[in-house]
Amino acid sequence: DLDVVFSLVLTMSLSASWIAAAVLVLRLCLKRAPKWVNVLLWGIVAVRLVLPVSIESPLSLLPRTEAILPAVTAQPIQTGTAPAVGSAAAIASGAAVNSQPNWLPVLAWVWLVGIAVLLLYTWISTQRLRRKVREAVRLQGNIYETEHIDSPFVLGVLRPRIYLPYHMDSRDREQVIAHEQAHLRRRDHVWKPLGFLLLTIHWFNPLVWWMVREASRNLELCCDDEVVRAKDAGFRRRYGEILLHTAAGCRAPALSTYFGGGKKLLKGRLANLFQKKKNSAAAVCVVLALALPAGSLVACE
């Protein structure tokens, strides 16, 4: 039944919103932590978005989330000729309840239409991107070059390919390839479509939009960290120049890992290149994040 499915999704989304709010608070002490910690925190929220159970604990700071189910009012059938005491009041109360509109079926259909619109938009944008790289030329292995794109990216889930623009300098290309190969080693070409799937199901929740955006941002920061790890300031400056020349103004399609990502993301990535990381604070915050929702599993009713 569509109403029941939508009610369950509402329950999972509401519970995940509390965890997302807790993650938002924890991020205040994660500014100088390794970016993989942020990815782990968003993973905790993502798990809650797909689990049809409520994660609760007496020690948890999260409030108890009750299942959101459609209100079903059943009026008892009166038998016999003599009405029961108080039956008139009960009938009047039941009539008042029944007269109220039930918006759940309408909202369920709106939710379904929203899913269809997002899937259609993503399919169209992905097909447009595939047409751009249809005539790409193999450079080596799974790396291709084409003149129809402005920024490198990885496209594909089962057989991912790295696509580079033709005009790239050979020195820049080596570092960009290292970044995209870091995406492949981390399986980001799989995690990002899964994140978009969660967004498609919970599209009505603004916190999920924010979570998916921040998670995608952290994926790029993690790969930047991997490329510049143990490198000197000169290498980091050169890598920052590549970001400025290659990534500025480029927007990432939903199902691909793009080297670009817009001015705001670019600013954060440039600052991250020269930021010192503190693992100790990160470890404490991860433990706190795991402790908040930890506890017994209570099935949604």
C-alpha positions in Angstrom: 0.0 0.0 0.0 1.4 3.4 -1.0 0.2 5.1 2.1 2.0 2.7 4.4 5.2 2.9 2.4 5.1 6.7 2.5 4.5 6.7 6.2 7.5 4.5 6.8 9.7 6.8 4.6 8.4 9.7 6.7 9.4 8.0 9.9 12.9 7.1 8.6 13.4 10.7 7.3 12.3 12.3 10.5 14.6 10.1 12.7 17.5 10.7 10.3 16.9 14.5 10.6 17.6 14.4 14.3 20.9 12.6 13.6 21.7 15.0 10.8 21.2 17.9 13.2 23.6 16.2 15.7 26.1 15.8 12.9 25.8 19.5 12.1 26.7 20.3 15.7 29.6 17.9 15.7 31.0 19.4 12.6 31.8 22.6 14.6 34.7 20.7 16.2 35.7 18.9 12.9 37.0 21.9 11.0 40.6 20.8 11.2 39.9 17.0 11.3 40.6 14.7 8.4 37.7 15.0 5.9 37.1 11.2 6.0 35.6 11.7 9.4 32.9 13.9 8.0 32.2 11.3 5.3 31.8 8.7 8.1 29.4 10.9 10.0 27.2 11.3 6.8 27.4 7.6 6.4 25.7 7.2 9.8 22.8 9.5 8.7 22.6 7.5 5.4 22.2 4.2 7.3 19.3 5.7 9.2 17.6 6.8 6.0 17.4 3.2 4.8 16.8 1.3 8.1 13.1 0.8 8.9 13.9 0.8 12.6 14.4 3.5 15.2 17.8 3.6 16.8 17.4 4.6 20.4 19.2 4.4 23.7 18.7 5.7 27.3 22.0 7.5 27.0 21.2 9.0 23.6 20.7 12.7 23.3 18.3 12.2 20.4 14.6 12.4 21.2 12.3 9.4 20.7 10.8 9.3 17.2 7.4 7.7 16.9 6.3 6.1 13.7 4.2 8.3 11.4 1.3 6.2 10.2 -2.0 7.2 8.6 -4.8 7.8 11.1 -7.5 5.2 10.6 -10.7 5.7 12.5 -13.0 2.7 12.7 -16.5 3.3 13.9 -17.9 0.4 15.9 -21.2 -1.2 14.6 -24.1 -0.8 17.0 -26.3 -3.8 17.5 -29.7 -4.1 19.1 -32.5 -1.6 19.3 -31.4 0.2 22.5 -28.5 2.6 22.0 -25.7 2.4 24.6 -25.2 5.2 27.1 -23.1 7.9 25.6 -23.5 6.5 22.0 -24.8 9.9 20.7 -21.6 11.6 21.9 -19.4 8.9 20.4 -21.3 9.1 17.0 -20.9 12.9 17.0 -17.2 12.6 17.8 -16.7 10.0 15.1 -18.5 12.0 12.5 -16.3 15.0 13.3 -13.2 12.9 12.9 -14.4 11.4 9.6 -15.3 14.8 8.3 -11.6 15.9 8.4 -9.8 15.4 5.1 -7.1 12.6 5.0 -4.1 14.2 3.2 -1.9 11.2 3.5 -2.9 9.6 0.1 -2.5 12.9 -1.6 0.9 13.5 -0.1 2.0 9.9 -1.0 1.2 10.6 -4.7 3.0 13.9 -4.6 6.0 12.0 -3.1 5.8 9.5 -6.0 5.6 12.2 -8.6 8.6 13.9 -7.1 10.6 10.7 -7.3 9.7 10.3 -11.0 10.7 13.9 -11.8 14.1 13.5 -10.2 14.8 10.3 -11.9 13.7 11.7 -15.3 15.9 14.8 -14.8 18.9 12.7 -13.8 18.4 10.3 -16.8 18.3 13.2 -19.2 21.3 15.0 -17.8 23.3 11.7 -17.8 22.4 11.0 -21.4 23.5 14.5 -22.4 26.8 13.9 -20.6 27.3 10.6 -22.3 26.7 12.2 -25.7 29.5 14.7 -25.0 32.0 11.9 -24.4 30.7 9.5 -27.1 33.7 10.3 -29.4 36.3 10.4 -26.6 39.7 8.9 -27.5 41.4 6.5 -25.2 44.6 7.9 -23.6 45.5 4.8 -21.5 43.6 2.1 -19.7 40.3 3.6 -18.6 41.3 7.2 -19.2 39.8 9.1 -22.1 40.2 12.5 -23.6 37.6 14.7 -25.4 37.3 18.3 -26.5 33.7 18.6 -25.5 34.2 18.9 -21.7 35.8 21.6 -19.5 36.6 19.6 -16.4 37.7 16.1 -15.7 35.3 13.6 -14.1 34.6 9.9 -13.6 31.5 8.5 -15.2 30.0 5.0 -14.8 29.4 2.5 -12.0 30.2 -1.0 -13.2 32.8 0.1 -15.8 33.9 3.6 -14.6 36.0 5.8 -17.0 38.0 8.9 -16.4 37.4 11.7 -18.9 39.9 14.5 -19.4 39.7 17.7 -21.6 42.1 17.8 -24.5 43.6 21.1 -23.6 45.2 20.0 -20.3 48.9 20.4 -19.7 50.8 17.2 -19.3 52.0 18.2 -15.7 48.5 19.1 -14.7 47.1 15.9 -16.2 49.2 13.7 -14.0 47.8 15.3 -10.8 44.3 15.3 -12.1 44.5 11.7 -12.9 45.8 11.0 -9.4 42.7 12.7 -8.0 40.3 10.8 -10.2 42.0 7.5 -9.5 41.6 8.3 -5.8 37.9 8.5 -6.4 37.9 5.0 -8.0 40.0 3.5 -5.1 37.5 4.9 -2.6 34.5 3.7 -4.6 33.1 7.2 -4.8 31.6 6.4 -8.3 29.4 4.0 -6.4 28.7 5.9 -3.2 27.6 9.1 -5.0 24.8 7.4 -7.0 23.7 5.7 -3.8 23.6 9.1 -2.1 21.5 10.4 -5.0 19.1 7.4 -4.6 18.6 8.4 -1.0 18.0 12.0 -2.1 15.4 10.7 -4.6 13.5 8.8 -1.9 13.7 11.6 0.7 13.5 14.5 -1.7 10.9 16.3 0.6 13.5 16.6 3.4 15.7 19.7 3.0 18.3 18.2 5.5 18.8 15.3 3.0 19.6 17.7 0.2 22.1 19.5 2.5 23.6 16.1 3.6 24.1 14.9 0.0 25.7 18.2 -1.0 28.0 18.2 2.0 28.9 14.5 1.5 29.8 15.2 -2.2 31.9 18.1 -1.1 33.8 15.9 1.5 34.4 13.3 -1.2 36.3 15.8 -3.2 38.2 17.1 -0.2 39.2 13.5 0.8 40.7 12.9 -2.7 42.5 16.2 -2.6 44.0 15.2 0.8 45.2 11.9 -0.7 46.9 13.5 -3.7 48.8 16.2 -1.6 49.6 13.9 1.4 53.3 14.2 2.3 53.8 16.8 -0.4 55.5 20.1 0.1 54.0 23.6 -0.2 55.2 24.0 -3.8 53.3 20.9 -4.9 50.2 22.1 -3.0 50.4 25.5 -4.6 50.7 23.9 -8.1 47.7 21.6 -7.3 45.7 24.7 -6.2 46.5 26.4 -9.5 45.2 23.4 -11.3 42.0 23.6 -9.4 41.6 27.3 -10.3 42.2 26.7 -14.0 40.2 23.4 -14.3 37.5 23.3 -11.7 36.2 26.9 -11.4 32.6 27.3 -12.4 32.0 23.6 -13.2 29.0 21.8 -11.7 29.0 18.1 -11.0 26.2 15.9 -12.5 24.4 13.8 -10.0 25.9 10.4 -11.0 29.5 11.4 -11.6 32.5 12.5 -9.6 33.5 15.9 -11.1 36.9 17.6 -10.6 35.0 20.9 -10.5 32.1 21.8 -8.3 31.4 25.6 -8.2 33.1 28.6 -6.6 32.1 27.9 -3.0 33.5 24.3 -3.2 36.6 25.6 -4.9 37.3 28.1 -2.1 37.0 25.3 0.5 39.2 23.0 -1.4 41.9 25.6 -1.8 41.8 26.4 1.9 41.9 22.7 2.7 45.2 22.2 0.8 47.1 24.2 3.4 45.1 23.3 6.5 46.7 21.2 9.3 44.7 18.2 10.4 44.2 17.0 14.0 43.4 13.4 14.3 42.9 13.4 18.1 39.9 15.8 18.0 38.4 13.9 15.0 38.6 10.6 16.9 36.7 12.0 19.9 34.0 13.4 17.7 33.5 10.1 15.8 33.0 8.4 19.2 30.5 11.0 20.2 28.7 10.6 16.9 28.5 6.9 17.2 27.3 7.1 20.8 24.4 9.5 20.1 22.3 7.1 18.2 23.7 3.9 19.7 21.3 1.6 21.6 18.5 -0.8 21.1 16.7 -1.2 17.7 13.0 -0.5 18.0 10.9 -1.5 15.0 8.7 1.2 13.6 5.1 0.6 14.3 
